[in-house]
Structure formats: structure tokens, C-alpha cells
Amino acid sequence: MTRVAVTDKAHKGSTYTFSVATEGKPYLLSVVYKGTDYPSTTSFNGFDEPLDVRPPAENDVLDARRLSGG
């Protein structure tokens, strides 16, 4: 695994650290953000696995036009 740190110039003192797999395909494994306001970590997995994506049921969809009276 390789880590690459990037400084966020827009937010002084903030950094992103990207972890990338170096064996096999170079997948992005995680992104760690350390900022002045908050830290966060996003991890990735399940590469090359099928993804079962389906639209939501009609009764689970919100029609924003109805909220605004349109």
C-alpha cells in the first residue's frame, strides 16, 4: 500500500491522505481527511464484485414539485 498526502490550500492546516493498493490493480483503499474543523475517514472495498442497483419503489420516491405547490 502507498499513501499520498495532499495539503488543502483552501483550508490551511488540512490534509487528505489517500491510501492506494500497490499489489494487483491500484485500487483506492481509503481517504483520511484531517482538517481544522473535523476529521473523517472514507474506506472502500468490494472491488470487482457485482453491484445490485435497483430504482426505489414508487412510494419511496418524494416528488419535490408537490412540496413547492407545482
Helices and strands as residue ranges (DSSP letters): E 2-8, E 14-20, E 28-34, E 39-43, G 58-60, H 64-67
